[in-house]
């Protein structure tokens, strides 16, 4: 029987999985409801700043993931 889920085998892999899941959760409704207020941060609505933070954090997690994959010589 084939396994449908592939799990990480290293500590770095588990860390990236946790970071990715945290970012997905940061963009879901309960968190968005807490952040969606009429507050300005550096002249921008808090919701826009939160969106930018999630986008930049996603880029950072992907860069770290690419670095780990290149270091381990995986395909």
ABEGO torsion letter per residue (X at the ends): XBBABBBBABAAAAAAAAAAAAAAAAABAAAAAAABBBBBBGGBBAAAAAAAAAAAAAAAAAAAAAAAAAAAGBX
